[in-house]
């Protein structure tokens, strides 16, 4: 996996993870990669200082990254309530004091992410990564 720092044509900077550089190019050309701030799909990349290389000790690196992702997933499972597809709705309720303040996780559509940003709701977008096969 590789992380890229990305820039939209409006100057917003954000980070996304991809399987490899070719995957990024494929997703960008299909319009799938969009700015989380303004939903722009005119995206350019700059290399991020963090990436997982394929050469050398590939299995060791893959195991390490899988362990890291597992630790993150376990933390989220333990400390965040899963609200599923109601993430945006619940985040807005919490933001405006209509629901109890708590850590939540779930999914949101790109348009819901834009709405959350416009309303000033802080959230972090994390990739869902399936475990690597041995």
DRENTORKOL-3810 file (N, C-alpha, C; in nm, 4 decimals):
REM DRENTORKOL-3810
@n.u->0.0846; n.v->-0.1182; n.w->0.0000; ca.u->0.0000; ca.v->0.0000; ca.w->0.0000; c.u->0.0883; c.v->0.1233; c.w->0.0000
@n.u->0.0327; n.v->0.2298; n.w->-0.0541; ca.u->0.1058; ca.v->0.3551; ca.w->-0.0585; c.u->0.0098; c.v->0.4696; c.w->-0.0290
@n.u->0.0587; n.v->0.5668; n.w->0.0447; ca.u->-0.0204; ca.v->0.6859; ca.w->0.0756; c.u->0.0305; c.v->0.8006; c.w->-0.0097
@n.u->-0.0611; n.v->0.8724; n.w->-0.0702; ca.u->-0.0258; ca.v->0.9904; ca.w->-0.1481; c.u->-0.0863; c.v->1.1142; c.w->-0.0845
@n.u->-0.0092; n.v->1.2225; n.w->-0.0830; ca.u->-0.0661; ca.v->1.3527; ca.w->-0.0551; c.u->-0.1266; c.v->1.3985; c.w->-0.1859
@n.u->-0.2521; n.v->1.4390; n.w->-0.1815; ca.u->-0.3233; ca.v->1.4795; ca.w->-0.3019; c.u->-0.3652; c.v->1.6252; c.w->-0.2917
@n.u->-0.3804; n.v->1.6885; n.w->-0.4073; ca.u->-0.4233; ca.v->1.8274; ca.w->-0.4148; c.u->-0.5336; c.v->1.8376; c.w->-0.5181
@n.u->-0.6415; n.v->1.9088; n.w->-0.4857; ca.u->-0.7465; ca.v->1.9319; ca.w->-0.5842; c.u->-0.7174; c.v->2.0627; c.w->-0.6568
@n.u->-0.7935; n.v->2.0911; n.w->-0.7612; ca.u->-0.7699; ca.v->2.2128; ca.w->-0.8394; c.u->-0.8034; c.v->2.3394; c.w->-0.7607
@n.u->-0.8709; n.v->2.3237; n.w->-0.6452; ca.u->-0.9011; ca.v->2.4389; ca.w->-0.5591; c.u->-0.7954; c.v->2.4590; c.w->-0.4509
@n.u->-0.6903; n.v->2.3755; n.w->-0.4527; ca.u->-0.5792; ca.v->2.3923; ca.w->-0.3596; c.u->-0.5917; c.v->2.3187; c.w->-0.2281
@n.u->-0.6954; n.v->2.2391; n.w->-0.2094; ca.u->-0.7079; ca.v->2.1622; ca.w->-0.0855; c.u->-0.6103; c.v->2.0448; c.w->-0.0880
@n.u->-0.5464; n.v->2.0198; n.w->0.0256; ca.u->-0.4521; ca.v->1.9088; ca.w->0.0386; c.u->-0.5145; c.v->1.8019; c.w->0.1280
@n.u->-0.5032; n.v->1.6751; n.w->0.0855; ca.u->-0.5543; ca.v->1.5649; ca.w->0.1647; c.u->-0.4742; c.v->1.4399; c.w->0.1316
@n.u->-0.4935; n.v->1.3350; n.w->0.2104; ca.u->-0.4169; ca.v->1.2115; ca.w->0.1928; c.u->-0.5112; c.v->1.0952; c.w->0.1632
@n.u->-0.4683; n.v->1.0064; n.w->0.0738; ca.u->-0.5440; ca.v->0.8841; ca.w->0.0436; c.u->-0.4484; c.v->0.7673; c.w->0.0276
@n.u->-0.4980; n.v->0.6485; n.w->0.0571; ca.u->-0.4214; ca.v->0.5245; ca.w->0.0439; c.u->-0.4666; c.v->0.4490; c.w->-0.0805
@n.u->-0.3696; n.v->0.3874; n.w->-0.1490; ca.u->-0.3983; ca.v->0.3083; ca.w->-0.2681; c.u->-0.3131; c.v->0.1821; c.w->-0.2658
@n.u->-0.3563; n.v->0.0833; n.w->-0.3403; ca.u->-0.2807; ca.v->-0.0420; ca.w->-0.3510; c.u->-0.1434; c.v->-0.0140; c.w->-0.4107
@n.u->-0.1396; n.v->0.0689; n.w->-0.5143; ca.u->-0.0147; ca.v->0.1066; ca.w->-0.5796; c.u->-0.0411; c.v->0.2304; c.w->-0.6648
@n.u->0.0615; n.v->0.2796; n.w->-0.7315; ca.u->0.0486; ca.v->0.4001; ca.w->-0.8135; c.u->-0.0498; c.v->0.3793; c.w->-0.9286
@n.u->-0.0499; n.v->0.2605; n.w->-0.9861; ca.u->-0.1424; ca.v->0.2312; ca.w->-1.0960; c.u->-0.2874; c.v->0.2375; c.w->-1.0485
@n.u->-0.3135; n.v->0.1916; n.w->-0.9267; ca.u->-0.4489; ca.v->0.1978; ca.w->-0.8713; c.u->-0.4944; c.v->0.3424; c.w->-0.8566
@n.u->-0.4030; n.v->0.4281; n.w->-0.8097; ca.u->-0.4365; ca.v->0.5700; ca.w->-0.8000; c.u->-0.4743; c.v->0.6257; c.w->-0.9361
@n.u->-0.3914; n.v->0.5988; n.w->-1.0372; ca.u->-0.4166; ca.v->0.6520; ca.w->-1.1711; c.u->-0.5508; c.v->0.6027; c.w->-1.2250
@n.u->-0.5816; n.v->0.4763; n.w->-1.2006; ca.u->-0.7080; ca.v->0.4180; ca.w->-1.2472; c.u->-0.8275; c.v->0.4860; c.w->-1.1796
@n.u->-0.8194; n.v->0.5025; n.w->-1.0471; ca.u->-0.9292; ca.v->0.5654; ca.w->-0.9733; c.u->-0.9431; c.v->0.7129; c.w->-1.0091
@n.u->-0.8312; n.v->0.7807; n.w->-1.0285; ca.u->-0.8356; ca.v->0.9224; ca.w->-1.0650; c.u->-0.9010; c.v->0.9396; c.w->-1.2018
@n.u->-0.8608; n.v->0.8574; n.w->-1.3002; ca.u->-0.9154; ca.v->0.8707; ca.w->-1.4355; c.u->-1.0639; c.v->0.8369; c.w->-1.4404
@n.u->-1.1111; n.v->0.7513; n.w->-1.3497; ca.u->-1.2535; ca.v->0.7173; ca.w->-1.3464; c.u->-1.3353; c.v->0.8206; c.w->-1.2679
@n.u->-1.2665; n.v->0.9170; n.w->-1.2033; ca.u->-1.3371; ca.v->1.0198; ca.w->-1.1256; c.u->-1.3738; c.v->0.9771; c.w->-0.9853
@n.u->-1.3230; n.v->0.8610; n.w->-0.9416; ca.u->-1.3545; ca.v->0.8098; ca.w->-0.8081; c.u->-1.2864; c.v->0.8901; c.w->-0.6982
@n.u->-1.1646; n.v->0.9375; n.w->-0.7249; ca.u->-1.0910; ca.v->1.0142; ca.w->-0.6246; c.u->-1.1459; c.v->1.1563; c.w->-0.6243
@n.u->-1.1960; n.v->1.1985; n.w->-0.5084; ca.u->-1.2546; ca.v->1.3320; ca.w->-0.4962; c.u->-1.2024; c.v->1.4015; c.w->-0.3712
@n.u->-1.1955; n.v->1.5314; n.w->-0.3782; ca.u->-1.1523; ca.v->1.6116; ca.w->-0.2635; c.u->-1.2573; c.v->1.6014; c.w->-0.1535
@n.u->-1.2166; n.v->1.5688; n.w->-0.0291; ca.u->-1.3136; ca.v->1.5586; ca.w->0.0799; c.u->-1.3660; c.v->1.6954; c.w->0.1255
@n.u->-1.3021; n.v->1.8041; n.w->0.0815; ca.u->-1.3443; ca.v->1.9379; ca.w->0.1215; c.u->-1.4461; c.v->1.9973; c.w->0.0246
@n.u->-1.4228; n.v->1.9783; n.w->-0.1074; ca.u->-1.5087; ca.v->2.0441; ca.w->-0.2066; c.u->-1.5645; c.v->1.9485; c.w->-0.3116
@n.u->-1.5319; n.v->1.8204; n.w->-0.3023; ca.u->-1.5801; ca.v->1.7163; ca.w->-0.3936; c.u->-1.5254; c.v->1.7303; c.w->-0.5357
@n.u->-1.4202; n.v->1.8089; n.w->-0.5546; ca.u->-1.3574; ca.v->1.8254; ca.w->-0.6851; c.u->-1.2907; c.v->1.6950; c.w->-0.7259
@n.u->-1.2972; n.v->1.6591; n.w->-0.8552; ca.u->-1.2312; ca.v->1.5360; ca.w->-0.8997; c.u->-1.1105; c.v->1.5640; c.w->-0.9893
@n.u->-1.0650; n.v->1.6885; n.w->-0.9953; ca.u->-0.9419; ca.v->1.7230; ca.w->-1.0677; c.u->-0.8280; c.v->1.7162; c.w->-0.9659
@n.u->-0.7689; n.v->1.5975; n.w->-0.9547; ca.u->-0.6747; ca.v->1.5659; ca.w->-0.8474; c.u->-0.5349; c.v->1.5421; c.w->-0.9026
@n.u->-0.4358; n.v->1.5966; n.w->-0.8329; ca.u->-0.2941; ca.v->1.5731; ca.w->-0.8628; c.u->-0.2302; c.v->1.5145; c.w->-0.7377
@n.u->-0.1186; n.v->1.4431; n.w->-0.7558; ca.u->-0.0545; ca.v->1.3813; ca.w->-0.6397; c.u->0.0875; c.v->1.4322; c.w->-0.6188
@n.u->0.1285; n.v->1.4232; n.w->-0.4947; ca.u->0.2675; ca.v->1.4440; ca.w->-0.4532; c.u->0.2961; c.v->1.3289; c.w->-0.3585
@n.u->0.4140; n.v->1.2732; n.w->-0.3633; ca.u->0.4436; ca.v->1.1591; ca.w->-0.2769; c.u->0.4403; c.v->1.1987; c.w->-0.1310
@n.u->0.3755; n.v->1.1147; n.w->-0.0518; ca.u->0.3706; ca.v->1.1312; ca.w->0.0919; c.u->0.4989; c.v->1.0758; c.w->0.1513
@n.u->0.5411; n.v->1.1250; n.w->0.2660; ca.u->0.6635; ca.v->1.0712; ca.w->0.3265; c.u->0.6470; c.v->0.9298; c.w->0.3796
@n.u->0.5253; n.v->0.8750; n.w->0.3813; ca.u->0.5020; ca.v->0.7414; ca.w->0.4349; c.u->0.4495; c.v->0.6501; c.w->0.3259
@n.u->0.5113; n.v->0.5356; n.w->0.3095; ca.u->0.4600; ca.v->0.4337; ca.w->0.2174; c.u->0.5136; c.v->0.2986; c.w->0.2601
@n.u->0.4504; n.v->0.1944; n.w->0.2121; ca.u->0.4952; ca.v->0.0586; ca.w->0.2389; c.u->0.5489; c.v->0.0049; c.w->0.1077
@n.u->0.6774; n.v->-0.0225; n.w->0.1024; ca.u->0.7424; ca.v->-0.0655; ca.w->-0.0208; c.u->0.7141; c.v->-0.2123; c.w->-0.0489
@n.u->0.7167; n.v->-0.2464; n.w->-0.1768; ca.u->0.6942; ca.v->-0.3851; ca.w->-0.2175; c.u->0.8238; c.v->-0.4645; c.w->-0.2230
@n.u->0.9358; n.v->-0.4007; n.w->-0.2419; ca.u->1.0619; ca.v->-0.4730; ca.w->-0.2582; c.u->1.1256; c.v->-0.5057; c.w->-0.1234
@n.u->1.2300; n.v->-0.5865; n.w->-0.1274; ca.u->1.3038; ca.v->-0.6200; ca.w->-0.0051; c.u->1.2284; c.v->-0.7183; c.w->0.0809
@n.u->1.2050; n.v->-0.6806; n.w->0.2048; ca.u->1.1400; ca.v->-0.7691; ca.w->0.3009; c.u->0.9882; c.v->-0.7505; c.w->0.2933
@n.u->0.9324; n.v->-0.7849; n.w->0.1813; ca.u->0.7909; ca.v->-0.7622; ca.w->0.1551; c.u->0.7000; c.v->-0.8310; c.w->0.2568
@n.u->0.7260; n.v->-0.9562; n.w->0.2857; ca.u->0.6396; ca.v->-1.0280; ca.w->0.3803; c.u->0.6480; c.v->-0.9686; c.w->0.5201
@n.u->0.7686; n.v->-0.9314; n.w->0.5622; ca.u->0.7861; ca.v->-0.8727; ca.w->0.6952; c.u->0.7122; c.v->-0.7395; c.w->0.7028
@n.u->0.7251; n.v->-0.6567; n.w->0.5994; ca.u->0.6565; ca.v->-0.5285; ca.w->0.5964; c.u->0.5054; c.v->-0.5469; c.w->0.5927
@n.u->0.4587; n.v->-0.6444; n.w->0.5151; ca.u->0.3152; ca.v->-0.6710; ca.w->0.5058; c.u->0.2612; c.v->-0.7156; c.w->0.6409
@n.u->0.3354; n.v->-0.8011; n.w->0.7096; ca.u->0.2931; ca.v->-0.8477; ca.w->0.8420; c.u->0.2896; c.v->-0.7318; c.w->0.9403
@n.u->0.3901; n.v->-0.6462; n.w->0.9353; ca.u->0.3954; ca.v->-0.5305; ca.w->1.0240; c.u->0.2784; c.v->-0.4372; c.w->0.9967
@n.u->0.2505; n.v->-0.4086; n.w->0.8698; ca.u->0.1406; ca.v->-0.3183; ca.w->0.8381; c.u->0.0068; c.v->-0.3814; c.w->0.8755
@n.u->-0.0053; n.v->-0.5128; n.w->0.8575; ca.u->-0.1293; ca.v->-0.5798; ca.w->0.8965; c.u->-0.1468; c.v->-0.5727; c.w->1.0485
@n.u->-0.0382; n.v->-0.5907; n.w->1.1235; ca.u->-0.0444; ca.v->-0.5793; ca.w->1.2694; c.u->-0.0855; c.v->-0.4386; c.w->1.3105
@n.u->-0.0301; n.v->-0.3381; n.w->1.2452; ca.u->-0.0625; ca.v->-0.1989; ca.w->1.2762; c.u->-0.2100; c.v->-0.1721; c.w->1.2502
@n.u->-0.2586; n.v->-0.2168; n.w->1.1351; ca.u->-0.3994; ca.v->-0.1982; ca.w->1.1022; c.u->-0.4892; c.v->-0.2732; c.w->1.2006
@n.u->-0.4445; n.v->-0.3901; n.w->1.2453; ca.u->-0.5220; ca.v->-0.4671; ca.w->1.3421; c.u->-0.5317; c.v->-0.3921; c.w->1.4752
@n.u->-0.4219; n.v->-0.3316; n.w->1.5192; ca.u->-0.4220; ca.v->-0.2538; ca.w->1.6432; c.u->-0.5194; c.v->-0.1364; c.w->1.6314
@n.u->-0.5150; n.v->-0.0678; n.w->1.5179; ca.u->-0.6059; ca.v->0.0448; ca.w->1.4954; c.u->-0.7508; c.v->-0.0037; c.w->1.4978
@n.u->-0.7787; n.v->-0.1134; n.w->1.4277; ca.u->-0.9148; ca.v->-0.1672; ca.w->1.4231; c.u->-0.9634; c.v->-0.2069; c.w->1.5617
@n.u->-0.8776; n.v->-0.2710; n.w->1.6406; ca.u->-0.9154; ca.v->-0.3107; ca.w->1.7762; c.u->-0.9464; c.v->-0.1889; c.w->1.8629
@n.u->-0.8661; n.v->-0.0841; n.w->1.8480; ca.u->-0.8913; ca.v->0.0392; ca.w->1.9247; c.u->-1.0273; c.v->0.0984; c.w->1.8864
@n.u->-1.0536; n.v->0.1076; n.w->1.7577; ca.u->-1.1810; ca.v->0.1617; ca.w->1.7118; c.u->-1.2981; c.v->0.0774; c.w->1.7615
@n.u->-1.2838; n.v->-0.0551; n.w->1.7539; ca.u->-1.3907; ca.v->-0.1437; ca.w->1.7994; c.u->-1.4184; c.v->-0.1266; c.w->1.9485
@n.u->-1.3141; n.v->-0.1019; n.w->2.0251; ca.u->-1.3279; ca.v->-0.0904; ca.w->2.1704; c.u->-1.3804; c.v->0.0461; c.w->2.2148
@n.u->-1.3396; n.v->0.1530; n.w->2.1443; ca.u->-1.3669; ca.v->0.2882; ca.w->2.1928; c.u->-1.4670; c.v->0.3692; c.w->2.1100
@n.u->-1.5212; n.v->0.3129; n.w->2.0020; ca.u->-1.6138; ca.v->0.3865; ca.w->1.9160; c.u->-1.7405; c.v->0.3046; c.w->1.8932
@n.u->-1.8541; n.v->0.3724; n.w->1.8996; ca.u->-1.9822; ca.v->0.3085; ca.w->1.8707; c.u->-2.0028; c.v->0.3052; c.w->1.7196
@n.u->-2.0362; n.v->0.1891; n.w->1.6675; ca.u->-2.0598; ca.v->0.1752; ca.w->1.5236; c.u->-2.2038; c.v->0.2147; c.w->1.4926
@n.u->-2.2206; n.v->0.3270; n.w->1.4213; ca.u->-2.3544; ca.v->0.3738; ca.w->1.3838; c.u->-2.3839; c.v->0.3443; c.w->1.2369
@n.u->-2.2926; n.v->0.2720; n.w->1.1713; ca.u->-2.3132; ca.v->0.2283; ca.w->1.0332; c.u->-2.3370; c.v->0.3418; c.w->0.9361
@n.u->-2.4401; n.v->0.3270; n.w->0.8549; ca.u->-2.4707; ca.v->0.4260; ca.w->0.7511; c.u->-2.5334; c.v->0.5536; c.w->0.8067
@n.u->-2.5642; n.v->0.5551; n.w->0.9354; ca.u->-2.6197; ca.v->0.6754; ca.w->0.9988; c.u->-2.5107; c.v->0.7678; c.w->1.0527
@n.u->-2.3866; n.v->0.7473; n.w->1.0082; ca.u->-2.2753; ca.v->0.8249; ca.w->1.0625; c.u->-2.2987; c.v->0.9758; c.w->1.0495
@n.u->-2.3305; n.v->1.0234; n.w->0.9313; ca.u->-2.3474; ca.v->1.1684; ca.w->0.9108; c.u->-2.4617; c.v->1.2219; c.w->0.9960
@n.u->-2.5731; n.v->1.1520; n.w->0.9969; ca.u->-2.6902; ca.v->1.1928; ca.w->1.0746; c.u->-2.6555; c.v->1.2023; c.w->1.2237
@n.u->-2.5893; n.v->1.0986; n.w->1.2741; ca.u->-2.5540; ca.v->1.0948; ca.w->1.4164; c.u->-2.4470; c.v->1.1995; c.w->1.4499
@n.u->-2.3495; n.v->1.2177; n.w->1.3614; ca.u->-2.2439; ca.v->1.3179; ca.w->1.3840; c.u->-2.3032; c.v->1.4585; c.w->1.3910
@n.u->-2.4000; n.v->1.4867; n.w->1.3056; ca.u->-2.4664; ca.v->1.6182; ca.w->1.3088; c.u->-2.5449; c.v->1.6370; c.w->1.4387
@n.u->-2.6147; n.v->1.5326; n.w->1.4833; ca.u->-2.6879; ca.v->1.5409; ca.w->1.6104; c.u->-2.5930; c.v->1.5708; c.w->1.7261
@n.u->-2.4798; n.v->1.5019; n.w->1.7286; ca.u->-2.3803; ca.v->1.5240; ca.w->1.8353; c.u->-2.3258; c.v->1.6657; c.w->1.8254
@n.u->-2.2931; n.v->1.7086; n.w->1.7056; ca.u->-2.2361; ca.v->1.8417; ca.w->1.6829; c.u->-2.3292; c.v->1.9525; c.w->1.7335
@n.u->-2.4581; n.v->1.9351; n.w->1.7130; ca.u->-2.5544; ca.v->2.0377; ca.w->1.7529; c.u->-2.6172; c.v->2.0124; c.w->1.8897
@n.u->-2.5634; n.v->1.9172; n.w->1.9652; ca.u->-2.6087; ca.v->1.8933; ca.w->2.1017; c.u->-2.7421; c.v->1.8212; c.w->2.1118
@n.u->-2.7895; n.v->1.7614; n.w->2.0040; ca.u->-2.9158; ca.v->1.6890; ca.w->2.0059; c.u->-2.8982; c.v->1.5438; c.w->2.0476
@n.u->-2.7729; n.v->1.4988; n.w->2.0561; ca.u->-2.7433; ca.v->1.3624; ca.w->2.1002; c.u->-2.6218; c.v->1.3679; c.w->2.1918
@n.u->-2.6087; n.v->1.2660; n.w->2.2735; ca.u->-2.4978; ca.v->1.2546; ca.w->2.3680; c.u->-2.3631; c.v->1.2576; c.w->2.2947
@n.u->-2.2682; n.v->1.3337; n.w->2.3479; ca.u->-2.1343; ca.v->1.3400; ca.w->2.2878; c.u->-2.0620; c.v->1.2087; c.w->2.3152
@n.u->-2.0148; n.v->1.1457; n.w->2.2068; ca.u->-1.9458; ca.v->1.0175; ca.w->2.2186; c.u->-1.8674; c.v->0.9911; c.w->2.0911
@n.u->-1.7764; n.v->0.8954; n.w->2.0985; ca.u->-1.7000; ca.v->0.8543; ca.w->1.9806; c.u->-1.7866; c.v->0.7632; c.w->1.8960
@n.u->-1.7959; n.v->0.7949; n.w->1.7660; ca.u->-1.8734; ca.v->0.7109; ca.w->1.6757; c.u->-1.7905; c.v->0.6771; c.w->1.5525
@n.u->-1.8280; n.v->0.5675; n.w->1.4867; ca.u->-1.7666; ca.v->0.5297; ca.w->1.3597; c.u->-1.8784; c.v->0.4805; c.w->1.2699
@n.u->-1.8525; n.v->0.4845; n.w->1.1397; ca.u->-1.9519; ca.v->0.4395; ca.w->1.0445; c.u->-1.9103; c.v->0.4804; c.w->0.9051
@n.u->-2.0066; n.v->0.4845; n.w->0.8147; ca.u->-1.9771; ca.v->0.5212; ca.w->0.6764; c.u->-2.0596; c.v->0.6416; c.w->0.6359
@n.u->-2.0043; n.v->0.7154; n.w->0.5393; ca.u->-2.0727; ca.v->0.8329; ca.w->0.4863; c.u->-2.0479; c.v->0.8396; c.w->0.3361
@n.u->-2.1442; n.v->0.8899; n.w->0.2652; ca.u->-2.1279; ca.v->0.9099; ca.w->0.1218; c.u->-2.0433; c.v->1.0349; c.w->0.0991
@n.u->-1.9871; n.v->1.0516; n.w->-0.0202; ca.u->-1.9110; ca.v->1.1744; ca.w->-0.0479; c.u->-1.9932; c.v->1.3016; c.w->-0.0239
@n.u->-2.1206; n.v->1.3010; n.w->-0.0601; ca.u->-2.2029; ca.v->1.4201; ca.w->-0.0377; c.u->-2.2266; c.v->1.4438; c.w->0.1114
@n.u->-2.2388; n.v->1.3371; n.w->0.1894; ca.u->-2.2523; ca.v->1.3526; ca.w->0.3346; c.u->-2.1236; c.v->1.4080; c.w->0.3946
@n.u->-2.0078; n.v->1.3643; n.w->0.3435; ca.u->-1.8803; ca.v->1.4173; ca.w->0.3912; c.u->-1.8708; c.v->1.5673; c.w->0.3636
@n.u->-1.9151; n.v->1.6092; n.w->0.2469; ca.u->-1.9145; ca.v->1.7527; ca.w->0.2129; c.u->-2.0025; c.v->1.8287; c.w->0.3114
@n.u->-2.1216; n.v->1.7766; n.w->0.3393; ca.u->-2.2123; ca.v->1.8409; ca.w->0.4340; c.u->-2.1489; c.v->1.8523; c.w->0.5724
@n.u->-2.0864; n.v->1.7446; n.w->0.6195; ca.u->-2.0221; ca.v->1.7470; ca.w->0.7509; c.u->-1.9141; c.v->1.8538; c.w->0.7564
@n.u->-1.8329; n.v->1.8645; n.w->0.6515; ca.u->-1.7283; ca.v->1.9668; ca.w->0.6471; c.u->-1.7892; c.v->2.1067; c.w->0.6462
@n.u->-1.8938; n.v->2.1269; n.w->0.5664; ca.u->-1.9604; ca.v->2.2575; ca.w->0.5609; c.u->-2.0174; c.v->2.2978; c.w->0.6964
@n.u->-2.0661; n.v->2.2006; n.w->0.7722; ca.u->-2.1237; ca.v->2.2275; ca.w->0.9039; c.u->-2.0168; c.v->2.2377; c.w->1.0132
@n.u->-1.8913; n.v->2.2099; n.w->0.9791; ca.u->-1.7828; ca.v->2.2195; ca.w->1.0767; c.u->-1.7732; c.v->2.1003; c.w->1.1704
@n.u->-1.8230; n.v->1.9853; n.w->1.1267; ca.u->-1.8189; ca.v->1.8640; ca.w->1.2077; c.u->-1.6842; c.v->1.7955; c.w->1.1860
@n.u->-1.6031; n.v->1.7818; n.w->1.2916; ca.u->-1.4734; ca.v->1.7145; ca.w->1.2740; c.u->-1.4913; c.v->1.5637; c.w->1.2593
@n.u->-1.4224; n.v->1.5069; n.w->1.1608; ca.u->-1.4223; ca.v->1.3622; ca.w->1.1414; c.u->-1.2954; c.v->1.3242; c.w->1.0674
@n.u->-1.2608; n.v->1.1974; n.w->1.0752; ca.u->-1.1427; ca.v->1.1450; ca.w->1.0072; c.u->-1.1889; c.v->1.0328; c.w->0.9158
@n.u->-1.1404; n.v->1.0355; n.w->0.7946; ca.u->-1.1743; ca.v->0.9321; ca.w->0.6965; c.u->-1.0630; c.v->0.8274; c.w->0.6980
@n.u->-1.0987; n.v->0.7014; n.w->0.7272; ca.u->-1.0007; ca.v->0.5932; ca.w->0.7323; c.u->-1.0342; c.v->0.4872; c.w->0.6283
@n.u->-0.9313; n.v->0.4283; n.w->0.5675; ca.u->-0.9582; ca.v->0.3227; ca.w->0.4701; c.u->-1.0016; c.v->0.1940; c.w->0.5401
@n.u->-1.0841; n.v->0.1188; n.w->0.4726; ca.u->-1.1204; ca.v->-0.0136; ca.w->0.5213; c.u->-1.0288; c.v->-0.1106; c.w->0.4476
@n.u->-0.9445; n.v->-0.1804; n.w->0.5227; ca.u->-0.8463; ca.v->-0.2686; ca.w->0.4630; c.u->-0.8757; c.v->-0.4117; c.w->0.5037
@n.u->-0.8854; n.v->-0.4984; n.w->0.4043; ca.u->-0.9074; ca.v->-0.6398; ca.w->0.4331; c.u->-0.7744; c.v->-0.7030; c.w->0.4732
@n.u->-0.7758; n.v->-0.8006; n.w->0.5635; ca.u->-0.6505; ca.v->-0.8665; ca.w->0.6041; c.u->-0.5786; c.v->-0.9292; c.w->0.4854
@n.u->-0.4462; n.v->-0.9248; n.w->0.4892; ca.u->-0.3650; ca.v->-0.9840; ca.w->0.3841; c.u->-0.3645; c.v->-1.1344; c.w->0.3976
@n.u->-0.3597; n.v->-1.2036; n.w->0.2853; ca.u->-0.3527; ca.v->-1.3490; ca.w->0.2878; c.u->-0.2072; c.v->-1.3930; c.w->0.3008
@n.u->-0.1823; n.v->-1.5032; n.w->0.3675; ca.u->-0.0457; ca.v->-1.5535; ca.w->0.3857; c.u->0.0068; c.v->-1.6194; c.w->0.2613
END
